[in-house]
Amino acid sequence: MAENLFNKFNESIRDVQNDKIKSIVIGLFVLLGFIIFIYSIVIGIVREPLASVVDAVFVAVIIGSFTLVGIIIGKRL
């Protein structure tokens, strides 16, 4: 099953007309850029005591965004 899903994913990436996957991937990069921008602002404002909490939240948000995009791409295929 995983091989079949992988083959479908490869075919959809090769298909130039498939704008759905392209828009999802571009949206992921925009989301990651926004998250990094907000993270750098918060780290600049908040000093040492809360920096470890912000780091943990940053990692959780990055993992969550990749998971969300993976689910969306999986449902589109």
C-alpha positions in Angstrom: 0.0 0.0 0.0 2.8 2.4 0.9 4.5 1.7 -2.4 1.3 2.4 -4.3 0.9 5.7 -2.5 4.5 6.5 -3.2 4.0 5.8 -6.9 0.9 8.0 -7.0 2.8 10.8 -5.2 5.6 10.5 -7.8 3.2 10.6 -10.7 1.4 13.7 -9.3 4.8 15.5 -8.8 5.7 14.7 -12.4 2.4 16.0 -13.7 3.0 19.7 -14.5 -0.7 20.4 -14.6 -1.2 19.5 -10.9 -1.4 22.9 -9.2 -2.9 21.5 -6.0 0.3 19.9 -4.8 2.4 23.0 -5.9 0.1 25.3 -4.0 0.3 23.1 -0.9 4.1 23.0 -0.9 4.3 26.8 -1.5 1.9 27.3 1.4 4.1 25.1 3.6 7.2 27.2 2.8 5.2 30.4 3.5 3.9 29.0 6.8 7.4 28.0 7.8 8.8 31.4 6.9 6.1 33.1 9.0 6.8 30.7 11.9 10.5 31.5 11.8 9.8 35.2 11.6 7.5 35.2 14.6 10.0 32.9 16.5 12.9 35.3 15.9 10.8 38.3 17.1 9.7 36.4 20.2 13.3 35.3 21.0 14.4 38.9 20.6 11.8 40.2 23.1 11.8 37.3 25.6 15.1 36.6 27.4 16.5 33.5 29.1 13.7 32.4 31.4 11.1 31.8 28.8 13.4 30.9 25.9 13.3 27.1 26.6 9.5 27.2 26.5 9.5 29.2 23.2 12.0 26.6 21.8 9.7 23.7 22.7 6.7 25.5 21.2 8.7 26.3 18.0 9.7 22.6 17.5 6.1 21.5 18.1 4.7 24.0 15.6 7.2 22.9 12.9 6.4 19.2 13.5 2.7 20.0 13.4 2.9 22.0 10.2 4.8 19.2 8.4 2.2 16.7 9.7 -0.7 18.8 8.6 0.8 19.2 5.1 1.5 15.5 4.9 -2.1 14.7 5.7 -3.4 17.2 3.2 -1.2 15.8 0.4 -2.2 12.3 1.4 -5.9 13.1 1.1 -5.4 14.9 -2.3 -3.8 11.7 -3.8 
